[in-house]
Amino acid sequence: MRGRNGMLMLAAMMAAAAGGNSPFMTGYPERRKLSDEEMKRRAHALNPVDLTKHEFIIKGEKIMASNKKTAMKIYANRHPESKKRKK
């Protein structure tokens, strides 16, 4: 190892041996685990949604509505064939 590349390699090896942070080290810092609440906060900051609506699952279909009654109405409008007509 001669010249500039040799000196850079020597400096990198010395920094690695010392265990300190060096501009030659290319590792990523360890990420800490985020709690569920923090994950929700971050997701909302990136993609804000209407928080007055909740997710309801009716017969396997996910529906966003403000309450259960409204969710049932939305489901009924989406599936008119499921309504039973009187003869």
N, C-alpha and C positions, 0 to 999 in steps of 0.2 A: 504494500500500500504506500503509494507515494503521492505527493502533491496534496491538492486541496481535498480530494475525495478521501484520502487516508486520514487527514486531520478531522474531517467531519465524522468519519466512522469512529475514530478514537474518542471524540467528544461524546458521541452517542453511547458508546459502550461504557464510558466513565459515568455518564448520567444514569444509565440503567443500573450500574453497579451501586451507585449511591442511593438509588430508590427515589430520587426526587423527580418532580415534574420538569420536563425539559422540552424545548421546542422540537426536539428530534423524536420524542415519543409520540406515537400516533394512536394510542388507545383512546377509547371513549370512556367518559366517566360512568360509574355505575348508576343506574336509575333505580330510585326507590319505588316500592309498590304503592299505588294510589288507592285510597279507600273508595268505596262505591259512591259515597257522597261527592268526593272530589272529581271522580270520573263523570258524574252527572253534571256537575257544575261546568267542567271543561267542555263537555259535549254541547251543553246549552249555549255556552259562549260562542262556540264555533257555528252552531246551527240553531238559532233561536226559534222556538215554536210557541204556539199559544198554550200557556200553562193552565188555562181554564178547562181544557178538554182532557179527558182520560181515555184510556184504551179499554174497550169492552170486547169480550170474545163471545159471540153468539153463534152457536152451531158451527164452531170452527172458523168463523170469519172475524177478523179483527176490525173493529169499528171505533173511530175516534168521535166521542161525543161528550157533552157536558154532564149528562146523567144517563141512567139505565133506560128510562122511558124514551128518551130521544134516540138512543142507540137502537131500541126495538123498532121505532118508527123508520129509521134509516134502513134497517135490515128489511122491513116489510116493503119499502119502496124499491129496494134493489131486487127483491125476489117476489114479484107479483104472482108467479105461478104457485107459490106455497100457500096463498090465501084460499080458503075453502069457500066456495060460493054456495049460497042456498039455491035450491031448485024450485 
